[in-house]
Structures are given as structure tokens and as C-alpha cells.
Amino acid sequence: MSAQRTALVTGASGFIGYHLCQKLLDEGWRVIGIDNLSDYYDVKLKERRQAMLCQNPGFAIVNDSIQTPGVMMGLFEDHRPDVVIHLAAQAGVRYSIENPRSYLESNITGTFEILEAARVFPPAHMLLASTSSAYGANTVMPYAEVAKADHQMSFYAATKKATESMAHSYAHLFGLPVTMFRFFTVYGPWGRPDMALFKFTKAILAGEPIDVYNHGDMKRDFTYVTDLVAAIRLLIDAVPVRPADGVVEEGDSLSPVAPFRVVNIGNSEPVQLTDFIAAIEEATGQVATRNLMDMQPGDVPATWADAELLQRLTGYAPQTRVPEGVKAFVEWYRGYYAV
């Protein structure tokens, strides 16, 4: 029997963190989580996720901020994780316009603390969450990892792109194997209240109007959370190796000078926002009243993942279609809130 592996997961009580920790625990991993239970959205939802994880004896949690000096260094020293999955971040495009400092502290300073700890106590693989927002003003779709991504449209996206550059420098200087994954719009049970699916479902069930930006002329590559987590789990074992001759295969985002790679995780199927709303209407059995609005600053009209590299590395492609995933979320929402 192989030795039990230890994973350190930041943002463990978050939406994606919860699902990932659950999957790793189900596979017999020892999981060390850290989460500061920030009040960016309903803390009770985070506490409920965390309480469920704590029912597993293989799980331990520290409630603190990743940017607190010394906290990450202490966790790395105490637990010597085999794998680190960094999901903690201040999320949200719109909130980054109102409160940019929280993005600087959590996303930039927090990631720096993790990289410094990894330099001293190197794990076998570090996987860090980035975002499709890093593609910014790119108009060539589907977005491919090898495309330039220099024109971010929000401070949130800018901080995530900065963490990619920071991680690459540590991968090059210290030989730390790093995979950055760019998430596309993630949804599903236990989802975030600031995301469209949650807000739309809540409003539709309450008979209230929904705000539809850009008059509904938006497309998103919606990725179901269990598909996303399955991809992350497979990528844990796809450890990047610096090419000895500096030659990288076409279509691979592997760095020529570091064990570093960027990987999209998306459904590779852009869905019109109006079709997404229709799926919620179908799942709730109610018709939405639409409040049509202009595009919000920092937002982009479309996202669409080229997920060919993910499939090449892992053999996996996300499978869940939007009507199926939306139905599962609505069923969870009704049960959780007794609607």
C-alpha cells in the first residue's frame, strides 16, 4: 500500500476548495486546509462547508489569512505537504473596482507568502488557481494557453496574472514544479452567492427581477464544479518538467526555462447568457423578469476555453451540460434554504 499523501489546500472552506478537499479525502488523502472565513459573502455558508469537511478525521483546518506573515511558513514546516493547491483569493471582478486593496493583500501578498514557504519546504507539485479573466481583451477564441495575455480588464484579473508571473519566477529560480490553472465560470451546488447562478435562482424563486448585463448578449464557458475538481485531481499527477533542451511541443504552455505550465479548465462550449437563464427557468419552473442593463466596467462579453491541453495531459474533458448542472444547483438551493 502506498504511503498516504498530504495536500495543503488554501481557501479550503470556499466553493471550489470544499469540493476539492472532499474529493481528496474520499481518496484517502490527508488534507490540511487554511481559510480566513472572509465576510465577502455569507460566512455561514463557509462554516457549513467547513463543518462537513471536519467530520473526516483526515482533515485539519487553520482559520487564518494566507497573507499573515509566518502562517504559511509554519504550515509548510509542520506538515511538509506533498502537494499544494492554492485556491484562496479575493474573488470577483466588480468588487475589485470598489476595494482593490483587498485583492493586493490576498492575491499578491498571500501568494508571495506561499511561494516563500515552498522555496524553503518544497512540495512535489504546486497548483495555483488563476482565471480566464487573465485573457483580458483577447478576442481570438477559444482562448489558448499559448496566446498572449497582456491586457487585463480588471484589477482582479491583473492580480491573478501577476501571480502567474511570480510563480514562474520561483519555478525557474528554485526548480519548483508549478501548474497554474485558468478557471472559466464555475458553478454548482454550494456555489458562491455573488455568482450569477446563485443570484438568479434566488431572485427567480422569490419572484423578483434579475439584472441581465449587456442586455443578455454575453457568453460564458460554464464549468460544473465536480468536472473542475476532477480535472484538478488529474493535474496533480501531471507534474511539469523543465525541458532540458528548452524545446516545447507545439500547443503546450510549458515554460522553456522552468517546470511551469498554464492549463485551462473549461467546458469548451460557450453558452449564451439568455440560454443559461432559460435553464434556470426550466429548473425552477418559474419565468424570470429581466432587468436589462449595460455592460459593467471590467467585464468581458465572452469567454471560451480551448481545453485541448488539459485533455492531452490528463485524458479528461469536462462532461456536464448546463441544463444538468443548473438542475443540480437548483435542487441543492431549494434543499439548503428550504425554498
HELIX and SHEET records of a PDB file:
HELIX    1   1 PHE A   15  ASP A   26  1                                  12    
HELIX    2   2 VAL A   43  LEU A   53  1                                  11    
HELIX    3   3 VAL A   71  HIS A   79  1                                   9    
HELIX    4   4 TYR A   95  GLU A   98  1                                   4    
HELIX    5   5 PRO A  100  TYR A  103  1                                   4    
HELIX    6   6 LEU A  104  THR A  109  3                                   6    
HELIX    7   7 GLY A  110  VAL A  120  1                                  11    
HELIX    8   8 SER A  132  TYR A  135  5                                   4    
HELIX    9   9 PHE A  155  PHE A  174  1                                  20    
HELIX   10  10 ALA A  196  LEU A  205  1                                  10    
HELIX   11  11 TYR A  213  GLY A  216  5                                   4    
HELIX   12  12 VAL A  225  ILE A  236  1                                  12    
HELIX   13  13 LEU A  273  THR A  284  1                                  12    
HELIX   14  14 GLU A  308  THR A  314  1                                   7    
HELIX   15  15 VAL A  322  TYR A  337  1                                  16    
SHEET    1   A 7 PHE A  59  VAL A  62  0                                        
SHEET    2   A 7 ARG A  30  ILE A  34  1                                        
SHEET    3   A 7 THR A   6  THR A  10  1                                        
SHEET    4   A 7 VAL A  83  HIS A  86  1                                        
SHEET    5   A 7 HIS A 125  THR A 131  1                                        
SHEET    6   A 7 VAL A 178  PHE A 183  1                                        
SHEET    7   A 7 PHE A 260  ILE A 265  1                                        
SHEET    1   B 2 VAL A 186  TYR A 187  0                                        
SHEET    2   B 2 THR A 223  TYR A 224  1                                        
SHEET    1   C 2 ILE A 210  VAL A 212  0                                        
SHEET    2   C 2 ARG A 290  LEU A 292  1                                        
SHEET    1   D 2 LYS A 219  ARG A 220  0                                        
SHEET    2   D 2 VAL A 271  GLN A 272 -1                                        
END                                                                             
